[in-house]
Amino acid sequence: MRAVAAATITGAAIGVSGPFGSYQALDWPVRLAYWCAVCAAGTLIALILSRSVEGVLGSSSSRWVRDLLTLLVFSLICTPVFVGFSAVVLPVASLSPSFFQKVFILVLAIGVALTVGRILLFDLNGSSAGSVAGFRPELIRLKQRLPDDATANIIHIRSEDHYVIVRLDDGSTHRLLMRLSDAIDEMDGVEGTQVHRSHWAANSAIKDFEKSEGKWIVRLSSNDVVPVGKKYHETVTALVAHFGISERDRKGP
């Protein structure tokens, strides 16, 4: 829904301006529908590219880096597609290199607008208040997605297909349709560590770090056993050293 809202707002804004002759060529209802459809298709492509980029860089990488790389690839792929489509639908004077350049800039601008719109409309969602007033558990954005009676602390988040499973320290679990990286981003002010590409744990909940059957795991206060990926082993080791968490078999993986 967030992506649809951002695409609709961006498409409507572009439709009002009517670039590339669409203002003269199309009546305003058709023009708005046209640009909203273009932005919707672009959003779908961007979501697919975003998942691909996350798969290459890993969900622990900076979200800004992932977004910038996605925007660049998005612009390179969508520019020739949009040029060909415009040549059929709109009164394009010529397909000169300068036109390709203008389209590239427009496509990049649409991508930036969709990204910034998502951040301003949804991702910030009161986080500035938390930074000024100091961390308070009720300001954790991920908690706002849970039922009203889910008041316990979040200690573990794991991905499962297109969902995340959120575990609280009272033993309850909740299933949300979102990416693990987005769920981690919404854990405002909570100190936690991604210990595996599919698992995040609150630092305060990590009670043991051990090797079991040749594989490293962390044991949580809930007695849940969470695997530690090789990519995250050094991070967890540093965490253990800093907080004095129990560690067994220091030989490493």
Salt bridges, closest charged atoms under 4 A:
GLU54 OE1 - ARG179 NH1 3.10
ASP67 OD2 - ARG118 NH2 3.09
ASP123 OD1 - ARG2 NH1 3.68
ASP123 OD2 - ARG63 NH2 3.32
ASP123 OD2 - ARG118 NE 3.07
GLU138 OE2 - ARG136 NE 2.66
GLU160 OE1 - ARG158 NH1 3.04
GLU160 OE2 - ARG175 NH1 2.54
ASP182 OD1 - ARG63 NH1 3.03
ASP182 OD2 - ARG179 NE 3.12
ASP185 OD2 - ARG63 NH1 3.17
GLU186 OE2 - ARG2 NH1 3.60
GLU186 OE2 - ARG145 NH2 2.71
ASP188 OD1 - ARG141 NH2 2.97
ASP208 OD2 - ARG248 NH2 3.22
GLU210 OE2 - ARG219 NH2 3.28
GLU210 OE1 - ARG248 NH1 3.58
ASP224 OD2 - ARG167 NE 2.43
GLU247 OE1 - ARG250 NH1 2.57
